[in-house]
Each structure stands twice: as C-alpha cells, then as structure tokens.
Amino acid sequence: MVVGVSSAPSLRMDSSGPTTQFTMEQVKQHNREDDAWIVIEGFVHDITPFMYDHPGGKDIMLNYLGQDASEIFVDEKEHNHSESAFSILKRYRIGVLAGSTPKDRTTALKQQMQTLLNFNKALVPQIPLLGKKYNVWIHSNIGLKDIIIFSNNFLEGCSRYPWWYIFIMWPPAIFWWLCVSTKEAGPVTTLSMFVMGLLFWTSVEYILHRFVFHVLTETTNWNLFHFFAHGIHHLTPNDTSRLTFPPAFSAVLGFLVYMGATAAFTSSSGVHAFLSGFGTGFMLYDAIHYYFHHGEAEWMPQCLKDMKAAHLNHHYKDDSTNFGVTTPIFDYMFGTISRVKTA
C-alpha cells in the first residue's frame, strides 16, 4: 500500500526489509537537515540520524534531501561508495518508492553475517560462536550506531569514557617530564629528545595499527583480543564514548614505554623529554582521530582534510591501507597509502 501524506509510516518487515510504499511527493516533503529522506535505487531512507555521522560530512548530502539520489550515489566518477556504504544505508531504510523496482546491493554473505549475532544483547558472550567467521563478521557490520559489549552493567559502564579525558591524563605528565629534562639535560637536549619521542610514537602508531590491530584471528581468545583492541572501533567508528584509547590501555602503554625508555638509554639525560614527546604524540593521535570521525572544520588545512579522507577510506572501503593517523609518512614508505579524492 501507499502511505498517506499525513500518516506515519507503519513499517512491515520481511526478508527484504521494510515494504511500505511512499510516493515521490511524500519524499519531497522531507528535505531538511532535521527531517531528511532520500531515495536510492528504489528504496526510501530516513537518514536524519545519519546526517552528522556521514563520513563525507553532512553538507555534501544537503542538496539531495527529499530527492532520488541514485545517480549520484552510484556514480563512481563522483564518489565510489563501497559495499559497506550500502550496508550502512540499509539500516536507515523505511520503505520503497511507489512504482519503482528496488535494487538491493547487499550481498548474500553480508546479509548472513549481519544476522549471526544478536546486537540487542551483549556481544562478548557471543563472540565465541563466530570462530573462523569472526573477521568476515566484523567487516560485514561496519558503521553500527551503538553496541552492548558486556552483560554486566558495571563493566558496560566502565567501557565508556569521555574522549577528552586525554587532556586531563596526559598534559600533567608531559609538562612534568619536560621540566625534569630541562633541569637535568638542558633545553637543546630536551628539544631534540622531545622530537625523537614524537617521531617514535608515529612509528609505534603505524606498527600497532597495521600488525596488531589488523591481525587475522580465528580462535576465541584471539578473536576477543582483536574485538577489544580494535574490533569495537570498526563496528562503531562514530561512538564518541569509545573512540579514544581506553584509559587503562593508555596507562599500560605509558608504563611500558617508560620502562623501555629508561632501560634503553644508558644515561637519564633527556629520557624524560623523550617520554614527553611520546606522550604528546599519543595525545595528538587521539585528538586528531576524534576530529577525523566527528570534525567538519572548514578552516583546517587541505593536508588534514586529505588525511581525514584517507582514514575514513580505511574504515569504509579498504582496511588494508591508510594505517597512519597522525602522519601518512609510513604508509608512503611501505606502500600502504591509498589516495582519496577530496573536495
């Protein structure tokens, strides 16, 4: 049936999704940022909740609200939307355009992977059910709005934290290390060791992201390791309460680097400056990473916009490229860079 203009869509679900029909005249009425509908290949979507989370920013979608945007959405010359993009779009599907022949591009494998686990329940107890399907499952469910990790309310609460905690945790330590180093080694040594620590972080960032966070796993224990290390972020890349490194992980990493630096340098001269540089790099990483997922600052330099596009390409198109966040230097060095067209 075709829903009347004044009636709210009562969705009827079947194996192919919502089947309520809307006319183009109805769709045209929802053409505002706070009431945004769009037609893609015969399906009607209410993308209002997605406007802020769109990887390319909301402005690029404003001209197409209340319209059939199929041509621009599938135009590879304008922007090559990935299969993940179609999967994300499907979550906002509310019906079909009357008189059209809808085309669903979600593969059968992805549809199967998207129903393996119950996202209305805690995921940790369900991860052991995946086994060798874990990696395919992760990449078939990219871009979820929110997930439940633990069945225990206390643990679930502890898994969420404000992203800005980094500006409370790191600056006091960075400042103290700089003061100690300046007093012990002088300003020249302090500056050189600070830069060395900053550069060392960029290499650690690349190594962790490429060889640890994207390791292929099959067993329950390794699947759980990956899930906590990076899987959660790829499932819910726009969840602000789980976007930065967990405080506990930050503390452990900081302690390990401190122990390693004090053991590596035979003299204590400058070691504290090295640590302050490393801590500054870590803090900048989390801040820049947050901007990549939630920032739309037009005044930012083009190079940072290109880095943001590259990082989002890593999430939504090809996670085997663009591992660097604070710098693309190592991606260029090791051939893992993927150029992305930006406005």
C-alpha positions as CSV (number, residue, x, y, z in Angstrom):
1,M,0.0,0.0,0.0
2,V,1.0,3.7,-0.4
3,V,1.1,5.5,2.9
4,G,-0.9,8.7,3.1
5,V,0.9,12.0,3.4
6,S,-0.3,12.7,6.9
7,S,0.2,9.2,8.3
8,A,3.4,8.0,9.9
9,P,4.9,5.0,8.2
10,S,4.0,1.8,9.8
11,L,6.8,-0.5,8.7
12,R,6.2,-4.1,7.7
13,M,9.3,-6.1,7.7
14,D,10.1,-9.2,5.7
15,S,13.2,-10.9,4.5
16,S,13.9,-7.9,2.2
17,G,13.3,-5.2,4.7
18,P,10.5,-2.5,5.0
19,T,7.9,-2.7,2.2
20,T,5.8,0.3,3.0
21,Q,5.4,2.4,-0.2
22,F,5.9,6.1,-0.4
23,T,5.2,8.4,-3.4
24,M,7.9,10.9,-4.6
25,E,5.7,13.7,-3.5
26,Q,5.8,12.4,0.1
27,V,9.6,12.0,-0.1
28,K,10.0,15.7,-1.3
29,Q,8.4,16.9,1.9
30,H,11.3,15.6,4.0
31,N,14.1,17.8,2.6
32,R,15.5,19.4,5.7
33,E,18.6,18.5,7.8
34,D,16.4,17.6,10.8
35,D,13.9,15.7,8.6
36,A,15.9,14.1,5.9
37,W,14.7,11.4,3.5
38,I,16.4,10.2,0.3
39,V,15.7,7.6,-2.4
40,I,18.5,5.3,-3.5
41,E,17.7,2.7,-6.2
42,G,14.0,2.4,-5.4
43,F,14.4,2.3,-1.6
44,V,13.3,5.2,0.7
45,H,15.6,6.0,3.6
46,D,15.2,8.3,6.6
47,I,18.8,9.4,7.0
48,T,18.1,12.1,9.6
49,P,20.1,10.3,12.4
50,F,23.0,9.7,9.9
51,M,23.4,13.3,8.8
52,Y,26.1,14.1,11.4
53,D,27.8,10.7,11.1
54,H,28.2,10.7,7.3
55,P,31.9,10.1,6.6
56,G,32.0,12.8,3.9
57,G,30.2,15.3,6.1
58,K,26.5,16.4,6.1
59,D,27.0,19.3,3.6
60,I,27.5,17.0,0.7
61,M,24.1,15.5,1.2
62,L,22.0,18.7,1.7
63,N,21.4,19.2,-2.0
64,Y,19.9,15.8,-2.4
65,L,17.5,15.6,0.6
66,G,13.9,14.8,-0.5
67,Q,15.1,13.6,-3.9
68,D,16.1,10.5,-5.8
69,A,19.9,10.5,-5.4
70,S,20.5,7.1,-7.0
71,E,22.5,8.5,-9.9
72,I,25.0,10.5,-7.8
73,F,25.2,7.7,-5.1
74,V,26.4,5.1,-7.6
75,D,28.4,7.4,-9.8
76,E,32.0,6.0,-9.4
77,K,33.5,9.1,-11.0
78,E,31.9,11.4,-8.4
79,H,32.4,9.0,-5.4
80,N,32.8,5.3,-5.4
81,H,30.6,4.1,-2.5
82,S,31.7,0.8,-1.1
83,E,29.7,-2.3,-0.2
84,S,29.9,-1.2,3.4
85,A,28.2,2.1,2.5
86,F,25.3,0.2,1.0
87,S,25.1,-1.9,4.2
88,I,25.1,1.2,6.4
89,L,22.4,2.9,4.2
90,K,20.2,-0.2,4.5
91,R,19.9,0.4,8.3
92,Y,18.0,3.6,7.5
93,R,15.6,2.1,5.0
94,I,12.0,2.8,5.8
95,G,10.2,1.6,2.6
96,V,10.1,1.6,-1.1
97,L,9.3,4.2,-3.8
98,A,5.9,3.5,-5.3
99,G,6.1,2.3,-8.9
100,S,9.9,1.5,-8.7
101,T,11.8,-1.7,-8.9
102,P,14.2,-1.6,-5.9
103,K,17.7,-2.9,-6.2
104,D,19.4,-4.3,-3.1
105,R,23.2,-4.4,-3.5
106,T,23.9,-6.1,-0.1
107,T,25.5,-9.5,-0.9
108,A,24.0,-12.7,0.5
109,L,27.2,-13.2,2.6
110,K,26.9,-9.8,4.2
111,Q,23.2,-10.4,5.0
112,Q,24.1,-13.7,6.6
113,M,26.9,-12.2,8.6
114,Q,24.7,-9.3,9.8
115,T,22.3,-11.8,11.4
116,L,24.8,-14.2,13.0
117,L,24.8,-12.4,16.4
118,N,22.1,-10.5,18.3
119,F,23.1,-6.9,18.6
120,N,20.4,-6.3,21.2
121,K,22.4,-8.4,23.6
122,A,25.9,-8.3,25.0
123,L,28.5,-9.3,22.3
124,V,31.3,-10.6,24.5
125,P,29.4,-13.8,25.4
126,Q,28.5,-14.3,21.7
127,I,32.0,-13.8,20.2
128,P,33.0,-17.5,20.8
129,L,30.2,-18.5,18.4
130,L,32.0,-16.9,15.5
131,G,35.2,-18.9,15.3
132,K,36.8,-18.5,11.8
133,K,33.9,-16.3,10.7
134,Y,34.9,-13.5,13.1
135,N,36.9,-11.4,10.6
136,V,34.2,-11.6,7.9
137,W,31.6,-10.8,10.6
138,I,33.5,-7.7,11.7
139,H,33.8,-6.3,8.2
140,S,30.2,-7.1,7.4
141,N,28.8,-4.9,10.2
142,I,30.9,-1.7,10.0
143,G,29.3,1.5,11.0
144,L,26.9,0.4,13.7
145,K,25.5,3.3,15.8
146,D,26.0,1.5,19.2
147,I,26.6,-1.9,20.6
148,I,26.4,-3.6,24.0
149,I,29.7,-5.2,25.0
150,F,29.1,-6.6,28.5
151,S,26.0,-8.1,30.1
152,N,27.2,-6.8,33.4
153,N,26.0,-3.2,33.8
154,F,29.1,-2.1,35.8
155,L,31.5,-3.4,33.2
156,E,29.4,-1.9,30.4
157,G,29.6,1.4,32.1
158,C,33.4,1.2,32.5
159,S,33.7,0.5,28.8
160,R,32.5,4.1,28.1
161,Y,34.5,7.2,28.8
162,P,34.6,10.8,27.5
163,W,37.1,11.3,24.7
164,W,38.5,14.4,26.3
165,Y,40.0,12.6,29.2
166,I,43.2,12.6,27.3
167,F,43.6,16.3,28.0
168,I,43.4,15.6,31.8
169,M,45.6,12.5,31.8
170,W,48.5,13.4,29.6
171,P,49.4,17.2,30.0
172,P,50.5,17.0,33.6
173,A,52.9,14.1,32.9
174,I,54.1,15.8,29.7
175,F,54.8,19.0,31.5
176,W,56.5,17.3,34.4
177,W,58.7,15.3,32.2
178,L,59.7,18.4,30.2
179,C,60.6,20.3,33.4
180,V,62.7,17.4,34.7
181,S,64.5,17.0,31.4
182,T,65.2,20.7,31.0
183,K,66.7,20.8,34.5
184,E,68.8,17.7,34.0
185,A,69.8,17.9,30.4
186,G,69.3,21.5,29.3
187,P,67.0,22.9,26.6
188,V,68.8,21.7,23.5
189,T,68.9,18.1,24.5
190,T,65.3,18.3,25.8
191,L,64.1,19.6,22.4
192,S,66.0,17.0,20.4
193,M,64.8,14.2,22.6
194,F,61.2,15.5,22.6
195,V,61.2,15.4,18.8
196,M,62.7,11.9,18.9
197,G,59.9,10.7,21.2
198,L,57.3,12.3,19.0
199,L,58.6,10.6,15.9
200,F,58.9,7.3,17.8
201,W,55.2,7.5,18.6
202,T,54.3,7.8,14.9
203,S,56.2,4.5,14.2
204,V,54.5,2.8,17.1
205,E,51.1,4.0,15.9
206,Y,51.7,2.5,12.4
207,I,53.1,-0.8,13.7
208,L,50.2,-1.2,16.2
209,H,47.6,-0.3,13.7
210,R,48.9,-2.5,10.9
211,F,50.3,-5.5,12.6
212,V,48.4,-5.8,15.8
213,F,45.0,-4.1,15.4
214,H,44.5,-5.8,12.0
215,V,45.9,-9.2,12.7
216,L,43.6,-12.0,11.3
217,T,42.3,-14.2,14.1
218,E,40.3,-17.4,14.3
219,T,40.3,-18.7,17.8
220,T,38.1,-17.5,20.6
221,N,40.8,-15.9,22.7
222,W,42.4,-14.1,19.7
223,N,39.0,-13.0,18.5
224,L,38.3,-11.5,21.9
225,F,41.7,-9.8,21.8
226,H,41.0,-8.2,18.5
227,F,37.5,-7.3,19.4
228,F,38.7,-5.3,22.4
229,A,41.8,-4.0,20.7
230,H,40.2,-2.7,17.5
231,G,37.1,-4.6,16.5
232,I,34.8,-2.4,18.7
233,H,36.1,0.7,16.9
234,H,35.5,-0.7,13.4
235,L,32.0,-1.8,14.4
236,T,31.1,1.6,15.9
237,P,33.5,4.1,14.4
238,N,31.3,7.1,15.4
239,D,30.6,6.1,19.0
240,T,32.1,9.1,20.9
241,S,32.2,7.1,24.2
242,R,34.6,4.5,22.8
243,L,36.5,6.5,20.2
244,T,39.8,7.2,22.0
245,F,42.1,4.6,23.6
246,P,40.7,3.3,26.9
247,P,42.3,5.0,29.9
248,A,43.5,1.6,31.2
249,F,45.2,0.8,27.9
250,S,46.8,4.3,27.8
251,A,48.2,3.8,31.3
252,V,49.6,0.4,30.5
253,L,51.2,1.7,27.2
254,G,52.6,4.7,29.0
255,F,54.1,2.4,31.7
256,L,55.7,0.0,29.2
257,V,57.2,2.9,27.2
258,Y,58.5,4.4,30.4
259,M,60.2,1.1,31.4
260,G,61.5,0.6,27.9
261,A,62.9,4.1,27.6
262,T,64.6,4.1,30.9
263,A,66.2,0.7,30.1
264,A,67.3,1.8,26.5
265,F,69.0,5.0,27.5
266,T,72.2,4.3,29.5
267,S,72.1,7.9,30.7
268,S,69.0,9.5,32.2
269,S,69.8,12.7,30.2
270,G,66.9,13.5,28.0
271,V,64.9,10.4,28.7
272,H,62.1,12.4,30.3
273,A,61.9,14.6,27.2
274,F,61.6,11.5,25.0
275,L,58.7,10.4,27.2
276,S,57.0,13.8,26.9
277,G,57.4,13.7,23.1
278,F,55.9,10.2,23.0
279,G,53.0,11.3,25.3
280,T,52.4,14.3,23.2
281,G,52.2,12.2,20.1
282,F,49.8,9.8,21.8
283,M,47.5,12.7,22.9
284,L,47.6,14.3,19.4
285,Y,46.8,10.9,17.9
286,D,43.6,10.6,20.0
287,A,42.6,14.2,19.3
288,I,43.2,14.0,15.6
289,H,41.4,10.7,15.4
290,Y,38.4,12.2,17.1
291,Y,38.4,15.0,14.6
292,F,38.5,12.6,11.7
293,H,35.3,11.0,12.9
294,H,33.4,14.0,14.2
295,G,35.0,17.2,12.9
296,E,33.9,19.4,10.0
297,A,36.2,22.4,10.3
298,E,36.4,24.2,7.0
299,W,39.4,26.3,8.2
300,M,41.5,23.2,8.6
301,P,44.4,22.9,6.0
302,Q,43.8,20.7,3.0
303,C,46.5,18.2,4.1
304,L,44.5,17.4,7.2
305,K,41.3,17.1,5.2
306,D,43.1,14.6,2.9
307,M,44.3,12.7,6.0
308,K,40.8,12.5,7.3
309,A,39.5,11.2,3.9
310,A,42.3,8.6,3.9
311,H,41.3,7.4,7.4
312,L,37.6,7.2,6.6
313,N,38.6,5.3,3.4
314,H,40.4,2.8,5.7
315,H,37.2,2.3,7.7
316,Y,34.6,2.1,4.9
317,K,36.4,0.9,1.8
318,D,39.8,-0.8,2.4
319,D,41.2,-1.5,5.8
320,S,44.4,-2.8,4.3
321,T,45.5,0.7,3.5
322,N,46.0,4.1,5.3
323,F,47.1,2.9,8.7
324,G,48.7,6.2,9.7
325,V,46.5,8.7,11.6
326,T,48.8,11.5,12.7
327,T,51.0,11.1,9.6
328,P,50.9,9.2,6.3
329,I,54.7,9.0,6.1
330,F,54.9,5.3,6.9
331,D,52.0,4.5,4.5
332,Y,54.1,6.1,1.7
333,M,57.2,4.3,2.9
334,F,55.7,0.8,3.0
335,G,53.2,1.2,0.1
336,T,50.0,1.1,2.1
337,I,48.8,4.5,1.1
338,S,45.6,4.8,-0.9
339,R,44.8,8.2,-2.4
340,V,41.3,9.5,-1.9
341,K,39.5,12.2,-3.9
342,T,38.6,15.2,-1.7
343,A,36.7,18.3,-2.3
